[in-house]
């Protein structure tokens, strides 16, 4: 664990030692601001009976952050080190492949979660526009942040996998974006299938990112949704480990 913690701090520090990290934070803050503007315009002085977090989740800007920020954050994880030659030095050090994979994942994931901190402040700025203060209940806010963190973990694992497959940061970002976009688009399928679709309806409903996040933004923490994100994240981390391990001896 000490090795993972040390490598994680190294990865996390890398985001704040380069301009890229601050550009990502500023960009996310702008997009979050745009999403709240969209919510305010949609409310238009009318009474709202749903949590603020659910209103934010319904805007396209929310998913724009997830789809674009994850590739930008993770594209340098392995690709930069491989192109600069420092990856070989890291892999010849007395560290396990699993420690390298987990530390790079945790470093990128923690940074991804950090860029969402302004989300909390924006929520309280928007609160006066809602007639019922309970619509920003602390439990709803915490469950929403948990859901966002799990979603960020999934897309971070996808990005780390993409970065481990190439030396080009741009190609890594494009690969990560493509995989993430496929998951995003297939989430719409469940809304298009007729009720009599049977097994396929259940399959697409279970793999829909929207349906798994809905309960979180409403203040409900369901273990089934947690296990979905944890399982899928673990799957991509396993593929990441396998990709790094196979290249370790080349």
N, C-alpha and C positions, 0 to 999 in steps of 0.2 A: 504493500500500500504506500510506503514511503516513496518508492520509485515512481509510482503513478502520480502521487501528489507533486513531486518535484518536476516531472515532465509536464504535468498539467499547468503548473505555474509558468513554465517556460513557454508553453503554447499560448496561454492567456496573455502573458506579457507581450508577446509578439504583436497582438492586435493593437496595443496601446503605444507601441514603439514606432509604428508606421502610420502614415496619413490615412491609409485605407480604412483602418478601424474607425477613425473619427468621421470619415466620409459616410460609412455605413450607418453609424449612429445618427448623424444629422439627417440622412436620407429617410431613415425609418421614422424619425420624429416628424418630418414633414408629411409623410404619407399617413401616419396616425392622425395628424392634425387635419388632413383632408378628409379622412374617414369620419371624424367627429363633425366637421362642417356638413358633410353629407347627411349625417344623422339629424343635425339641427334643422337643416332645410326640409328633411322628410317629415319631421315632427310638425313644423310650421305652426307652433302654438297650440296644437291639439293635445288632448289628454292621451297618455300612453299607459297601457296596463301590462307591459312586459319589461323585464330588467334592461338597464342601459347596455349591459354586456351583450345581450341578445341582439339589440339594435346595431351595435358595432359589428358583431359577427356577420350580420346580413349584408354588410357593405362589401363591394368588390375590392376595396383598398386593403381590407384585412388579409385577404388571400394573396394579394399582390405582394405584400410584405413577406409572407411565408415562401412564396414561389421564387422571389428574386433575391431576398436577403440570404437564404440558406446557401445557394451556389456561390454568392459573393464572399461569404464567410469561410466556407470550406474549401474553395478551389485551391488555396495555397497550402493546405494541410500536408499533402505528400508531393504534389506536383512541383512546388517551388524548391523543396529540398532535393528532389530527384534531379531537377534541372541544374541546381547549383552544386551538386555533388556531396552535400552534407548528409543526405539520406544514407549513403553507404557507411559513413562514419558512425551514424546513430545505430545502424543495424549491427555493426561489428562491436559495439559496446556491450557490456554484460547486462543486457536487458532482454526480457522476453518479448516476443511479438505481440502477445496479448496486452502487455503493459504499454507498448507504443500505441497500439490501436485505441485502447481505452483512454490514454492520456490525451491523444489528439482529439478524440470524440468529446471528452469532458471539457477540454479547453474551448473548443468551438461552441459546444452547447451552452456553457456558462456565459460566454460572450453573447450568444444569441438571446439568452434570457435577459441579460443586462440591458440590451437595446430596447426591451419592452418596458423598462421601468417608467418612462414618461407616460405610459398607458394609464398608470395609477393616478397621476396628477390630472390628466385630461378627464378622467372619470368624474373627479370631484368638481372640475370646472363645469362639466355638463350637467351636474346634478340639479341646479336651480331650474333647469328647463323641464323637469319632471315634477308633477304634482305630488306624487307619493315618494317621500324620502326613502321608504323601505325598498324602493326599486334599485337602490345601491347598497343593499345589505352587505356587510363585511363577509358573510359566508358565501354570498354569490360572487363577490370579487375574488375571494380566495380560490373557489372552485374554478372560476374562469381562468385564473392565472395557472392553476394546476393543469387544466386542459391545454392551454397555450404552451406550457412547458413541455408537455408530452408530445404535442404536435411538432414543436421545435426539435425535440429529440429525434423524432422519426426523420424529418427532413435533413437534420444534421448528419445522421447515420448514412443517409443516401448520398449526401455531398461528400462525406469522407470516403465512401466506396468509390465514387466517381473520380476523386482526386488520386486515389491509389492506383488507378488503372492507366494513368498517362503522365507525361512530363509537362504537358501544356496546361497552364492554368485556365486558359480560355476554353480548351476542349473539355476540361474537367467541369467547368461551370455550365457549359452547354449540355453535357451528359446528365449532370445533376438536375438541371432545369427540365430536361426532357422526361426523365423518370418521374420527377415530382408532378409535372403537368399531366402525365398519363394517370397517376393516382387521382389527381384533382378532377380530370375529365370523366373518369369512370365513375366518380361519385354521383354524377348526374344521371347515370343509367337507371338507377333504382327508381327515379321519379318518372321515367318514360315507359317502364315495363308495366303491362296490364296486371291486375291483381291475380289473374289465373296463370301467371308465369311459373308458379310453383317453385321448384328448386332454384332456378336462376334468380328469381326475385329475392330469395333469402340470401343467396351468395352475394349479389351486388349490394343488398341492404347492409350486410355484415361488413363489407369492405368499403362502405361509403364514409369518407372522412367527415362529411357534414353531419350525418346521423350520430356519429360517435362524439362529436364535439357539442352537439345541441344541448345535451343534459348538463354539461359542465357550465356553459354560459347561462343556464337557467338556475344554477345553484345546486345541481344534483351530481353527486360523485358516485358513479356506478362502477363496481369492480370489473364488470365485463368490458367497459370502455377502456379502463386502465390496462387490463390485460391485453387488449387489442393493440394498443400503442406500444406497450412493453415488448410484446411478442414480435411485432413487425420490426421494431427498432433492433431487437436482438438478432433477428434474421439478417438484416443488412450489416450489422456489426460482424456477424459470423462470416459473411461474404467478404467484408473488408479484411478480416483477419486472414482468411484463406488467400486473398489476393496478395497481401503483404508477405505472408509466409512463403508463397510460391516464388516470389521474386527475391527472397532473402538469399537464396543459394544460387542465383543466376550470376 
